[in-house]
Each structure stands twice: as C-alpha cells, then as structure tokens.
Amino acid sequence: MRVFGLLGGLVAVAVIGTVAVAGVRPGAGPARPVTVAQVQPGGGTGYGYALPQGLFPSPSPTPLPVKAVTSNPPATQQAPAPKPAPKPAPKPSIVVRSTQQALINQDRARYHLGPLTWSSCLATVARAEAAKLATPGVAFQHYDGVSRDLTCHLGRQVGENIGWWSGGINDSQLNTMFMNSPEHRANILGPYHYIATAWAVRSDGRAYIAVEFG
C-alpha cells in the first residue's frame, strides 16, 4: 500500500510489503572343642572306660548367618543437569549518522518507541532521491525510493519522507514540519528499525531532504 501526503514542502509514502546382590559363601565357623565322651557299655563287667579323643567325630558347628552384601554398589544414575536457557541475542548498537536521524529518534523516544539505527544501504537510496529532487526542472514528488528501499532487505515494510526548505539545510525546521503532518509522523513513529537521511541543495539555495525507513 502506498500512501502519499502533501503538506507545504512535504511528501510522505509508506509501503507495507513462523542393590545388586552378590552371593557370599559362608565359611565354616570356628571349630568347637571336642569333649571326651564317657561311655558306660551296658551288660559289661561294670568297669567304665574312657574312649580316646577323636574316636567319634564332633558334630558340625552351626554356620553363622551371613548377610549378602554388595561390593562397591553402583552409584545411582543422576539425570543430566538441564541446559541453561539460551541468552537473547544482543541488540545491535544504534549508529547515528545525521542530525535528522537524531531528531527522529528523540521523537520516537517521546512515544516510548525504540531508536532507529543507520543503514548504509538506505543511505545510498536517500542520497540518490535527494539529488534527484534537487535537480532543476524535476518535479517535487516521490519516485522509486521506496522500491529501492525494499532491495535493502530490511523488512517487508518501508517508508520515505521527503521535504524541502527554501532557506537551505535546516533539520530542526523539517523535523517540526514532519511531525506536524500525520502522514510523515506515521513514518517517523512506524514499525521500523533502520533509517538513513540525506540533503541536497539546489543551485538557488533550496535544500531537499530524503528520509528512508526500513
């Protein structure tokens, strides 16, 4: 969509282009001492005699209870620590290359809008547009500025403000005129991130300005 507005020496245009258990074998407990058994054989002569030690095997000792234990139990597997959230990309530093750009960023700040940074691509367009307007015999109007703004690939929406002042270059005066015009103010406060401005002075002293947005 292209919107034109003419106020005095101004024209504005805007273009709008997803637990392991280990078995343990219990060992035999400590040997118990064997006692000498006294035997009284029945029906004998009545004489008792002691059997030599070791004639009868001593009873097997009761095995002591043994608990199954694990040697070096495996460590409990812990869940991996969550990755930290990615840091947001740093905002590009704002480059200011002209007085008009600085004034426009002040206008945007008053409306709590972010500043616009300089674009060398848009600057090429602005210089060409301003020079064309300052050419004697050339009508004061928009030409192909917005179409060339799109070739900078800075977004799907671009805009352009142009104006002139008979007393020569005067950024403060033109900024006031832009802000007093609804069409121009809409571009200044638009959803842009980049800007470039350029002045060109005609042979009779009249100065022309082109402001490109992207």
Rosetta constraint file for C-alpha pairs under 8 A:
AtomPair CA 1 CA 14 HARMONIC 7.06 0.50
AtomPair CA 1 CA 15 HARMONIC 5.15 0.50
AtomPair CA 1 CA 16 HARMONIC 5.75 0.50
AtomPair CA 1 CA 17 HARMONIC 7.89 0.50
AtomPair CA 2 CA 13 HARMONIC 5.91 0.50
AtomPair CA 2 CA 14 HARMONIC 5.35 0.50
AtomPair CA 2 CA 15 HARMONIC 5.06 0.50
AtomPair CA 2 CA 16 HARMONIC 7.73 0.50
AtomPair CA 3 CA 12 HARMONIC 7.13 0.50
AtomPair CA 3 CA 13 HARMONIC 4.88 0.50
AtomPair CA 3 CA 14 HARMONIC 5.59 0.50
AtomPair CA 3 CA 15 HARMONIC 7.44 0.50
AtomPair CA 3 CA 183 HARMONIC 7.85 0.50
AtomPair CA 4 CA 11 HARMONIC 6.36 0.50
AtomPair CA 4 CA 12 HARMONIC 5.37 0.50
AtomPair CA 4 CA 13 HARMONIC 4.93 0.50
AtomPair CA 4 CA 14 HARMONIC 7.71 0.50
AtomPair CA 4 CA 183 HARMONIC 7.53 0.50
AtomPair CA 5 CA 10 HARMONIC 7.44 0.50
AtomPair CA 5 CA 11 HARMONIC 5.17 0.50
AtomPair CA 5 CA 12 HARMONIC 5.33 0.50
AtomPair CA 5 CA 13 HARMONIC 7.13 0.50
AtomPair CA 5 CA 183 HARMONIC 5.92 0.50
AtomPair CA 5 CA 184 HARMONIC 7.77 0.50
AtomPair CA 6 CA 10 HARMONIC 5.35 0.50
AtomPair CA 6 CA 11 HARMONIC 4.69 0.50
AtomPair CA 6 CA 12 HARMONIC 7.14 0.50
AtomPair CA 7 CA 11 HARMONIC 6.76 0.50
AtomPair CA 7 CA 181 HARMONIC 6.98 0.50
AtomPair CA 9 CA 163 HARMONIC 5.11 0.50
AtomPair CA 9 CA 164 HARMONIC 5.31 0.50
AtomPair CA 9 CA 165 HARMONIC 7.09 0.50
AtomPair CA 10 CA 161 HARMONIC 7.37 0.50
AtomPair CA 10 CA 162 HARMONIC 5.71 0.50
AtomPair CA 10 CA 163 HARMONIC 4.25 0.50
AtomPair CA 10 CA 164 HARMONIC 6.91 0.50
AtomPair CA 10 CA 177 HARMONIC 7.81 0.50
AtomPair CA 10 CA 178 HARMONIC 7.40 0.50
AtomPair CA 11 CA 141 HARMONIC 6.81 0.50
AtomPair CA 11 CA 142 HARMONIC 7.27 0.50
AtomPair CA 11 CA 161 HARMONIC 5.98 0.50
AtomPair CA 11 CA 162 HARMONIC 5.30 0.50
AtomPair CA 11 CA 163 HARMONIC 6.32 0.50
AtomPair CA 11 CA 184 HARMONIC 7.48 0.50
AtomPair CA 12 CA 159 HARMONIC 7.73 0.50
AtomPair CA 12 CA 160 HARMONIC 5.84 0.50
AtomPair CA 12 CA 161 HARMONIC 4.40 0.50
AtomPair CA 12 CA 162 HARMONIC 6.27 0.50
AtomPair CA 12 CA 183 HARMONIC 5.91 0.50
AtomPair CA 12 CA 184 HARMONIC 5.29 0.50
AtomPair CA 12 CA 187 HARMONIC 7.68 0.50
AtomPair CA 13 CA 142 HARMONIC 7.68 0.50
AtomPair CA 13 CA 146 HARMONIC 7.81 0.50
AtomPair CA 13 CA 159 HARMONIC 5.66 0.50
AtomPair CA 13 CA 160 HARMONIC 5.26 0.50
AtomPair CA 13 CA 161 HARMONIC 6.39 0.50
AtomPair CA 13 CA 183 HARMONIC 7.54 0.50
AtomPair CA 13 CA 184 HARMONIC 7.83 0.50
AtomPair CA 13 CA 187 HARMONIC 7.88 0.50
AtomPair CA 14 CA 146 HARMONIC 7.65 0.50
AtomPair CA 14 CA 157 HARMONIC 7.60 0.50
AtomPair CA 14 CA 158 HARMONIC 6.08 0.50
AtomPair CA 14 CA 159 HARMONIC 4.11 0.50
AtomPair CA 14 CA 160 HARMONIC 6.29 0.50
AtomPair CA 14 CA 187 HARMONIC 6.87 0.50
AtomPair CA 15 CA 146 HARMONIC 6.99 0.50
AtomPair CA 15 CA 157 HARMONIC 5.60 0.50
AtomPair CA 15 CA 158 HARMONIC 5.30 0.50
AtomPair CA 15 CA 159 HARMONIC 5.78 0.50
AtomPair CA 16 CA 156 HARMONIC 6.10 0.50
AtomPair CA 16 CA 157 HARMONIC 4.18 0.50
AtomPair CA 16 CA 158 HARMONIC 6.45 0.50
AtomPair CA 17 CA 155 HARMONIC 7.87 0.50
AtomPair CA 17 CA 156 HARMONIC 4.17 0.50
AtomPair CA 17 CA 157 HARMONIC 5.02 0.50
AtomPair CA 17 CA 158 HARMONIC 7.63 0.50
AtomPair CA 19 CA 70 HARMONIC 6.76 0.50
AtomPair CA 19 CA 73 HARMONIC 6.60 0.50
AtomPair CA 19 CA 74 HARMONIC 7.87 0.50
AtomPair CA 20 CA 70 HARMONIC 6.36 0.50
AtomPair CA 20 CA 73 HARMONIC 7.11 0.50
AtomPair CA 21 CA 68 HARMONIC 6.45 0.50
AtomPair CA 21 CA 69 HARMONIC 6.22 0.50
AtomPair CA 21 CA 70 HARMONIC 5.56 0.50
AtomPair CA 22 CA 68 HARMONIC 6.17 0.50
AtomPair CA 22 CA 69 HARMONIC 6.15 0.50
AtomPair CA 22 CA 70 HARMONIC 5.60 0.50
AtomPair CA 22 CA 71 HARMONIC 7.68 0.50
AtomPair CA 23 CA 68 HARMONIC 5.88 0.50
AtomPair CA 23 CA 69 HARMONIC 7.74 0.50
AtomPair CA 24 CA 66 HARMONIC 7.66 0.50
AtomPair CA 24 CA 67 HARMONIC 7.89 0.50
AtomPair CA 24 CA 68 HARMONIC 6.04 0.50
AtomPair CA 24 CA 69 HARMONIC 7.87 0.50
AtomPair CA 26 CA 63 HARMONIC 7.24 0.50
AtomPair CA 26 CA 64 HARMONIC 7.50 0.50
AtomPair CA 26 CA 65 HARMONIC 7.65 0.50
AtomPair CA 26 CA 66 HARMONIC 6.10 0.50
AtomPair CA 27 CA 63 HARMONIC 7.57 0.50
AtomPair CA 28 CA 61 HARMONIC 7.73 0.50
AtomPair CA 28 CA 63 HARMONIC 6.16 0.50
AtomPair CA 29 CA 61 HARMONIC 6.67 0.50
AtomPair CA 29 CA 62 HARMONIC 7.41 0.50
AtomPair CA 29 CA 63 HARMONIC 5.84 0.50
AtomPair CA 29 CA 64 HARMONIC 6.48 0.50
AtomPair CA 30 CA 61 HARMONIC 7.82 0.50
AtomPair CA 31 CA 61 HARMONIC 6.89 0.50
AtomPair CA 32 CA 61 HARMONIC 6.86 0.50
AtomPair CA 34 CA 53 HARMONIC 7.79 0.50
AtomPair CA 34 CA 54 HARMONIC 7.68 0.50
AtomPair CA 34 CA 58 HARMONIC 5.95 0.50
AtomPair CA 35 CA 53 HARMONIC 7.60 0.50
AtomPair CA 36 CA 50 HARMONIC 7.49 0.50
AtomPair CA 36 CA 51 HARMONIC 7.14 0.50
AtomPair CA 36 CA 52 HARMONIC 7.34 0.50
AtomPair CA 36 CA 53 HARMONIC 5.78 0.50
AtomPair CA 37 CA 50 HARMONIC 6.95 0.50
AtomPair CA 37 CA 51 HARMONIC 6.58 0.50
AtomPair CA 37 CA 53 HARMONIC 7.96 0.50
AtomPair CA 38 CA 48 HARMONIC 7.98 0.50
AtomPair CA 38 CA 49 HARMONIC 7.14 0.50
AtomPair CA 38 CA 50 HARMONIC 5.46 0.50
AtomPair CA 38 CA 51 HARMONIC 6.82 0.50
AtomPair CA 39 CA 48 HARMONIC 6.99 0.50
AtomPair CA 39 CA 49 HARMONIC 6.85 0.50
AtomPair CA 39 CA 50 HARMONIC 6.66 0.50
AtomPair CA 39 CA 51 HARMONIC 7.31 0.50
AtomPair CA 40 CA 47 HARMONIC 7.95 0.50
AtomPair CA 40 CA 48 HARMONIC 5.57 0.50
AtomPair CA 40 CA 49 HARMONIC 7.33 0.50
AtomPair CA 41 CA 48 HARMONIC 7.43 0.50
AtomPair CA 51 CA 55 HARMONIC 6.92 0.50
AtomPair CA 54 CA 58 HARMONIC 7.77 0.50
AtomPair CA 93 CA 117 HARMONIC 7.60 0.50
AtomPair CA 94 CA 115 HARMONIC 7.26 0.50
AtomPair CA 94 CA 116 HARMONIC 6.89 0.50
AtomPair CA 94 CA 117 HARMONIC 4.67 0.50
AtomPair CA 94 CA 118 HARMONIC 7.22 0.50
AtomPair CA 95 CA 117 HARMONIC 5.02 0.50
AtomPair CA 95 CA 118 HARMONIC 5.28 0.50
AtomPair CA 96 CA 101 HARMONIC 6.59 0.50
AtomPair CA 96 CA 102 HARMONIC 6.55 0.50
AtomPair CA 96 CA 117 HARMONIC 6.30 0.50
AtomPair CA 96 CA 118 HARMONIC 5.84 0.50
AtomPair CA 97 CA 101 HARMONIC 7.09 0.50
AtomPair CA 97 CA 118 HARMONIC 6.56 0.50
AtomPair CA 97 CA 196 HARMONIC 8.00 0.50
AtomPair CA 98 CA 102 HARMONIC 6.48 0.50
AtomPair CA 98 CA 196 HARMONIC 7.96 0.50
AtomPair CA 98 CA 197 HARMONIC 6.89 0.50
AtomPair CA 99 CA 103 HARMONIC 6.28 0.50
AtomPair CA 99 CA 171 HARMONIC 6.60 0.50
AtomPair CA 100 CA 104 HARMONIC 6.18 0.50
AtomPair CA 100 CA 171 HARMONIC 5.53 0.50
AtomPair CA 100 CA 172 HARMONIC 7.58 0.50
AtomPair CA 100 CA 175 HARMONIC 6.97 0.50
AtomPair CA 100 CA 197 HARMONIC 6.88 0.50
AtomPair CA 101 CA 105 HARMONIC 6.20 0.50
AtomPair CA 101 CA 116 HARMONIC 7.74 0.50
AtomPair CA 101 CA 195 HARMONIC 7.20 0.50
AtomPair CA 101 CA 196 HARMONIC 7.09 0.50
AtomPair CA 101 CA 197 HARMONIC 6.88 0.50
AtomPair CA 102 CA 106 HARMONIC 6.32 0.50
AtomPair CA 103 CA 107 HARMONIC 6.33 0.50
AtomPair CA 103 CA 172 HARMONIC 7.65 0.50
AtomPair CA 103 CA 175 HARMONIC 6.98 0.50
AtomPair CA 104 CA 108 HARMONIC 6.30 0.50
AtomPair CA 104 CA 175 HARMONIC 7.35 0.50
AtomPair CA 104 CA 188 HARMONIC 6.40 0.50
AtomPair CA 105 CA 109 HARMONIC 6.12 0.50
AtomPair CA 105 CA 114 HARMONIC 7.65 0.50
AtomPair CA 105 CA 115 HARMONIC 4.98 0.50
AtomPair CA 105 CA 116 HARMONIC 6.36 0.50
AtomPair CA 106 CA 110 HARMONIC 6.44 0.50
AtomPair CA 106 CA 115 HARMONIC 7.94 0.50
AtomPair CA 107 CA 111 HARMONIC 6.90 0.50
AtomPair CA 107 CA 188 HARMONIC 7.66 0.50
AtomPair CA 107 CA 189 HARMONIC 7.72 0.50
AtomPair CA 108 CA 112 HARMONIC 6.28 0.50
AtomPair CA 108 CA 113 HARMONIC 4.90 0.50
AtomPair CA 108 CA 114 HARMONIC 6.58 0.50
AtomPair CA 108 CA 115 HARMONIC 6.60 0.50
AtomPair CA 108 CA 188 HARMONIC 7.18 0.50
AtomPair CA 108 CA 189 HARMONIC 5.85 0.50
AtomPair CA 109 CA 113 HARMONIC 5.28 0.50
AtomPair CA 109 CA 114 HARMONIC 6.58 0.50
AtomPair CA 109 CA 115 HARMONIC 7.07 0.50
AtomPair CA 111 CA 189 HARMONIC 7.89 0.50
AtomPair CA 113 CA 189 HARMONIC 7.41 0.50
AtomPair CA 114 CA 193 HARMONIC 7.93 0.50
AtomPair CA 115 CA 193 HARMONIC 7.23 0.50
AtomPair CA 116 CA 192 HARMONIC 7.02 0.50
AtomPair CA 116 CA 193 HARMONIC 4.85 0.50
AtomPair CA 116 CA 194 HARMONIC 4.93 0.50
AtomPair CA 116 CA 195 HARMONIC 5.93 0.50
AtomPair CA 117 CA 193 HARMONIC 6.39 0.50
AtomPair CA 117 CA 194 HARMONIC 4.90 0.50
AtomPair CA 117 CA 195 HARMONIC 6.03 0.50
AtomPair CA 118 CA 123 HARMONIC 7.92 0.50
AtomPair CA 118 CA 194 HARMONIC 5.69 0.50
AtomPair CA 118 CA 195 HARMONIC 5.17 0.50
AtomPair CA 118 CA 196 HARMONIC 5.64 0.50
AtomPair CA 119 CA 123 HARMONIC 6.14 0.50
AtomPair CA 119 CA 194 HARMONIC 5.81 0.50
AtomPair CA 119 CA 195 HARMONIC 5.81 0.50
AtomPair CA 119 CA 196 HARMONIC 5.88 0.50
AtomPair CA 120 CA 124 HARMONIC 6.44 0.50
AtomPair CA 120 CA 196 HARMONIC 7.29 0.50
AtomPair CA 121 CA 125 HARMONIC 6.82 0.50
AtomPair CA 121 CA 149 HARMONIC 7.94 0.50
AtomPair CA 121 CA 152 HARMONIC 5.91 0.50
AtomPair CA 122 CA 126 HARMONIC 6.14 0.50
AtomPair CA 122 CA 149 HARMONIC 6.15 0.50
AtomPair CA 122 CA 152 HARMONIC 6.93 0.50
AtomPair CA 122 CA 195 HARMONIC 6.60 0.50
AtomPair CA 122 CA 196 HARMONIC 5.38 0.50
AtomPair CA 122 CA 212 HARMONIC 6.02 0.50
AtomPair CA 122 CA 213 HARMONIC 7.40 0.50
AtomPair CA 122 CA 214 HARMONIC 7.68 0.50
AtomPair CA 123 CA 127 HARMONIC 6.13 0.50
AtomPair CA 123 CA 195 HARMONIC 7.78 0.50
AtomPair CA 123 CA 196 HARMONIC 4.76 0.50
AtomPair CA 123 CA 197 HARMONIC 6.23 0.50
AtomPair CA 123 CA 198 HARMONIC 7.05 0.50
AtomPair CA 123 CA 212 HARMONIC 7.56 0.50
AtomPair CA 124 CA 128 HARMONIC 6.37 0.50
AtomPair CA 125 CA 129 HARMONIC 6.17 0.50
AtomPair CA 125 CA 145 HARMONIC 6.28 0.50
AtomPair CA 125 CA 148 HARMONIC 6.59 0.50
AtomPair CA 125 CA 149 HARMONIC 6.80 0.50
AtomPair CA 125 CA 212 HARMONIC 7.41 0.50
AtomPair CA 126 CA 130 HARMONIC 6.04 0.50
AtomPair CA 126 CA 145 HARMONIC 7.43 0.50
AtomPair CA 126 CA 196 HARMONIC 6.52 0.50
AtomPair CA 126 CA 197 HARMONIC 5.65 0.50
AtomPair CA 126 CA 198 HARMONIC 5.35 0.50
AtomPair CA 126 CA 210 HARMONIC 5.25 0.50
AtomPair CA 126 CA 211 HARMONIC 6.15 0.50
AtomPair CA 126 CA 212 HARMONIC 6.04 0.50
AtomPair CA 127 CA 131 HARMONIC 6.05 0.50
AtomPair CA 127 CA 197 HARMONIC 7.51 0.50
AtomPair CA 127 CA 198 HARMONIC 5.18 0.50
AtomPair CA 127 CA 199 HARMONIC 7.10 0.50
AtomPair CA 127 CA 200 HARMONIC 7.65 0.50
AtomPair CA 127 CA 210 HARMONIC 7.36 0.50
AtomPair CA 128 CA 132 HARMONIC 6.15 0.50
AtomPair CA 129 CA 133 HARMONIC 6.27 0.50
AtomPair CA 129 CA 143 HARMONIC 7.63 0.50
AtomPair CA 129 CA 145 HARMONIC 6.37 0.50
AtomPair CA 129 CA 210 HARMONIC 6.22 0.50
AtomPair CA 130 CA 134 HARMONIC 6.24 0.50
AtomPair CA 130 CA 198 HARMONIC 6.29 0.50
AtomPair CA 130 CA 199 HARMONIC 5.84 0.50
AtomPair CA 130 CA 200 HARMONIC 5.33 0.50
AtomPair CA 130 CA 208 HARMONIC 5.78 0.50
AtomPair CA 130 CA 209 HARMONIC 5.51 0.50
AtomPair CA 130 CA 210 HARMONIC 5.26 0.50
AtomPair CA 131 CA 135 HARMONIC 6.43 0.50
AtomPair CA 131 CA 199 HARMONIC 7.76 0.50
AtomPair CA 131 CA 200 HARMONIC 5.41 0.50
AtomPair CA 131 CA 201 HARMONIC 7.99 0.50
AtomPair CA 131 CA 208 HARMONIC 7.95 0.50
AtomPair CA 132 CA 138 HARMONIC 7.18 0.50
AtomPair CA 133 CA 138 HARMONIC 6.11 0.50
AtomPair CA 133 CA 139 HARMONIC 7.07 0.50
AtomPair CA 133 CA 140 HARMONIC 6.07 0.50
AtomPair CA 133 CA 141 HARMONIC 7.78 0.50
AtomPair CA 133 CA 200 HARMONIC 7.97 0.50
AtomPair CA 133 CA 208 HARMONIC 6.58 0.50
AtomPair CA 134 CA 138 HARMONIC 7.42 0.50
AtomPair CA 134 CA 200 HARMONIC 6.00 0.50
AtomPair CA 134 CA 201 HARMONIC 6.09 0.50
AtomPair CA 134 CA 202 HARMONIC 4.88 0.50
AtomPair CA 134 CA 206 HARMONIC 7.88 0.50
AtomPair CA 134 CA 207 HARMONIC 7.21 0.50
AtomPair CA 134 CA 208 HARMONIC 6.13 0.50
AtomPair CA 135 CA 202 HARMONIC 6.64 0.50
AtomPair CA 136 CA 202 HARMONIC 7.25 0.50
AtomPair CA 142 CA 162 HARMONIC 7.67 0.50
AtomPair CA 144 CA 148 HARMONIC 6.26 0.50
AtomPair CA 145 CA 149 HARMONIC 6.13 0.50
AtomPair CA 145 CA 160 HARMONIC 7.06 0.50
AtomPair CA 145 CA 212 HARMONIC 7.69 0.50
AtomPair CA 146 CA 150 HARMONIC 6.49 0.50
AtomPair CA 146 CA 158 HARMONIC 6.43 0.50
AtomPair CA 146 CA 159 HARMONIC 6.12 0.50
AtomPair CA 146 CA 160 HARMONIC 6.34 0.50
AtomPair CA 146 CA 212 HARMONIC 7.66 0.50
AtomPair CA 147 CA 151 HARMONIC 7.04 0.50
AtomPair CA 148 CA 152 HARMONIC 7.18 0.50
AtomPair CA 149 CA 153 HARMONIC 7.70 0.50
AtomPair CA 149 CA 158 HARMONIC 6.45 0.50
AtomPair CA 149 CA 159 HARMONIC 7.86 0.50
AtomPair CA 149 CA 212 HARMONIC 7.14 0.50
AtomPair CA 149 CA 213 HARMONIC 7.58 0.50
AtomPair CA 149 CA 214 HARMONIC 6.90 0.50
AtomPair CA 150 CA 154 HARMONIC 7.15 0.50
AtomPair CA 150 CA 155 HARMONIC 7.42 0.50
AtomPair CA 150 CA 156 HARMONIC 7.19 0.50
AtomPair CA 150 CA 157 HARMONIC 7.80 0.50
AtomPair CA 150 CA 158 HARMONIC 6.68 0.50
AtomPair CA 150 CA 214 HARMONIC 7.80 0.50
AtomPair CA 154 CA 194 HARMONIC 7.54 0.50
AtomPair CA 154 CA 214 HARMONIC 5.48 0.50
AtomPair CA 155 CA 214 HARMONIC 6.21 0.50
AtomPair CA 157 CA 192 HARMONIC 7.67 0.50
AtomPair CA 157 CA 214 HARMONIC 6.45 0.50
AtomPair CA 158 CA 192 HARMONIC 7.54 0.50
AtomPair CA 158 CA 212 HARMONIC 7.58 0.50
AtomPair CA 158 CA 213 HARMONIC 5.34 0.50
AtomPair CA 158 CA 214 HARMONIC 4.60 0.50
AtomPair CA 159 CA 187 HARMONIC 6.24 0.50
AtomPair CA 159 CA 212 HARMONIC 5.96 0.50
AtomPair CA 159 CA 213 HARMONIC 4.85 0.50
AtomPair CA 159 CA 214 HARMONIC 6.68 0.50
AtomPair CA 160 CA 187 HARMONIC 7.30 0.50
AtomPair CA 160 CA 210 HARMONIC 7.07 0.50
AtomPair CA 160 CA 211 HARMONIC 5.48 0.50
AtomPair CA 160 CA 212 HARMONIC 4.60 0.50
AtomPair CA 160 CA 213 HARMONIC 6.01 0.50
AtomPair CA 161 CA 178 HARMONIC 7.98 0.50
AtomPair CA 161 CA 184 HARMONIC 6.20 0.50
AtomPair CA 161 CA 187 HARMONIC 7.43 0.50
AtomPair CA 161 CA 210 HARMONIC 5.91 0.50
AtomPair CA 161 CA 211 HARMONIC 4.97 0.50
AtomPair CA 161 CA 212 HARMONIC 6.66 0.50
AtomPair CA 162 CA 208 HARMONIC 7.32 0.50
AtomPair CA 162 CA 209 HARMONIC 5.52 0.50
AtomPair CA 162 CA 210 HARMONIC 4.52 0.50
AtomPair CA 162 CA 211 HARMONIC 6.17 0.50
AtomPair CA 163 CA 174 HARMONIC 7.07 0.50
AtomPair CA 163 CA 208 HARMONIC 5.78 0.50
AtomPair CA 163 CA 209 HARMONIC 5.38 0.50
AtomPair CA 163 CA 210 HARMONIC 6.84 0.50
AtomPair CA 164 CA 174 HARMONIC 7.58 0.50
AtomPair CA 164 CA 206 HARMONIC 6.88 0.50
AtomPair CA 164 CA 207 HARMONIC 5.40 0.50
AtomPair CA 164 CA 208 HARMONIC 4.26 0.50
AtomPair CA 164 CA 209 HARMONIC 6.07 0.50
AtomPair CA 165 CA 169 HARMONIC 6.93 0.50
AtomPair CA 165 CA 170 HARMONIC 7.20 0.50
AtomPair CA 165 CA 174 HARMONIC 7.46 0.50
AtomPair CA 165 CA 206 HARMONIC 5.79 0.50
AtomPair CA 165 CA 207 HARMONIC 5.36 0.50
AtomPair CA 165 CA 208 HARMONIC 6.68 0.50
AtomPair CA 166 CA 205 HARMONIC 6.61 0.50
AtomPair CA 166 CA 206 HARMONIC 4.26 0.50
AtomPair CA 166 CA 207 HARMONIC 6.29 0.50
AtomPair CA 167 CA 205 HARMONIC 6.70 0.50
AtomPair CA 167 CA 206 HARMONIC 6.13 0.50
AtomPair CA 167 CA 207 HARMONIC 7.25 0.50
AtomPair CA 168 CA 201 HARMONIC 6.85 0.50
AtomPair CA 168 CA 205 HARMONIC 5.62 0.50
AtomPair CA 168 CA 206 HARMONIC 5.24 0.50
AtomPair CA 168 CA 207 HARMONIC 4.66 0.50
AtomPair CA 169 CA 199 HARMONIC 7.14 0.50
AtomPair CA 169 CA 201 HARMONIC 7.56 0.50
AtomPair CA 169 CA 206 HARMONIC 8.00 0.50
AtomPair CA 169 CA 207 HARMONIC 5.44 0.50
AtomPair CA 169 CA 208 HARMONIC 7.70 0.50
AtomPair CA 170 CA 174 HARMONIC 6.36 0.50
AtomPair CA 171 CA 175 HARMONIC 5.97 0.50
AtomPair CA 172 CA 176 HARMONIC 6.25 0.50
AtomPair CA 173 CA 177 HARMONIC 6.31 0.50
AtomPair CA 174 CA 178 HARMONIC 6.06 0.50
AtomPair CA 175 CA 179 HARMONIC 6.19 0.50
AtomPair CA 176 CA 180 HARMONIC 6.20 0.50
AtomPair CA 177 CA 181 HARMONIC 6.48 0.50
AtomPair CA 178 CA 184 HARMONIC 5.08 0.50
AtomPair CA 178 CA 185 HARMONIC 5.90 0.50
AtomPair CA 179 CA 184 HARMONIC 6.42 0.50
AtomPair CA 179 CA 185 HARMONIC 4.73 0.50
AtomPair CA 179 CA 188 HARMONIC 7.80 0.50
AtomPair CA 180 CA 184 HARMONIC 7.89 0.50
AtomPair CA 180 CA 185 HARMONIC 7.02 0.50
AtomPair CA 181 CA 185 HARMONIC 5.92 0.50
AtomPair CA 182 CA 186 HARMONIC 6.02 0.50
AtomPair CA 183 CA 187 HARMONIC 6.78 0.50
AtomPair CA 184 CA 188 HARMONIC 6.42 0.50
AtomPair CA 185 CA 189 HARMONIC 6.09 0.50
AtomPair CA 186 CA 190 HARMONIC 5.63 0.50
AtomPair CA 187 CA 213 HARMONIC 7.54 0.50
AtomPair CA 192 CA 213 HARMONIC 6.40 0.50
AtomPair CA 192 CA 214 HARMONIC 5.40 0.50
AtomPair CA 193 CA 213 HARMONIC 7.70 0.50
AtomPair CA 193 CA 214 HARMONIC 6.16 0.50
AtomPair CA 194 CA 213 HARMONIC 5.81 0.50
AtomPair CA 194 CA 214 HARMONIC 4.94 0.50
AtomPair CA 195 CA 211 HARMONIC 7.18 0.50
AtomPair CA 195 CA 212 HARMONIC 5.59 0.50
AtomPair CA 195 CA 213 HARMONIC 4.65 0.50
AtomPair CA 195 CA 214 HARMONIC 6.20 0.50
AtomPair CA 196 CA 211 HARMONIC 5.90 0.50
AtomPair CA 196 CA 212 HARMONIC 5.37 0.50
AtomPair CA 196 CA 213 HARMONIC 6.89 0.50
AtomPair CA 197 CA 209 HARMONIC 7.07 0.50
AtomPair CA 197 CA 210 HARMONIC 5.65 0.50
AtomPair CA 197 CA 211 HARMONIC 4.42 0.50
AtomPair CA 197 CA 212 HARMONIC 6.31 0.50
AtomPair CA 198 CA 209 HARMONIC 5.62 0.50
AtomPair CA 198 CA 210 HARMONIC 5.51 0.50
AtomPair CA 198 CA 211 HARMONIC 6.76 0.50
AtomPair CA 199 CA 207 HARMONIC 6.67 0.50
AtomPair CA 199 CA 208 HARMONIC 5.53 0.50
AtomPair CA 199 CA 209 HARMONIC 4.43 0.50
AtomPair CA 199 CA 210 HARMONIC 6.64 0.50
AtomPair CA 200 CA 207 HARMONIC 5.71 0.50
AtomPair CA 200 CA 208 HARMONIC 5.28 0.50
AtomPair CA 200 CA 209 HARMONIC 6.51 0.50
AtomPair CA 201 CA 205 HARMONIC 5.94 0.50
AtomPair CA 201 CA 206 HARMONIC 5.70 0.50
AtomPair CA 201 CA 207 HARMONIC 4.21 0.50
AtomPair CA 201 CA 208 HARMONIC 6.16 0.50
AtomPair CA 202 CA 206 HARMONIC 5.33 0.50
AtomPair CA 202 CA 207 HARMONIC 6.12 0.50
AtomPair CA 202 CA 208 HARMONIC 7.76 0.50
